Amino acid sequence: MSIHEEEHIPREREESLCPCKSRFSYAECCMPYHYGRAKPETAEQLMRSRYSAYFFRLSDYLYETTHP
């Protein structure tokens, strides 16, 4: 996703609880992974971020994080 597209993320999404049920906001939890600012360090973080990507229909992220 380009930086231009990232600018259009609704603030409500950033501030709402992350769909992965971590009890953190989306901006603090999975959003950095989805937009390439960070990489998951554990298998749990990866799977949580993939679930959130599925929830938000971020198919590019799901494709990029699928094992060949």
C-alpha angles and dihedrals in degrees: 000000000000125000088246091059091046090060089066096060106126112247088228089063093051093049098041123092113277114259090232088076094239091136090236126109117266089247091056096041125033104355094083089056093048094052099041099252092119141007125230110258098198136040089245092055090048094051093045091050091048091051090051090047089053090049091052093039094242095160094169091061092047090051093046092051096048116107112244 
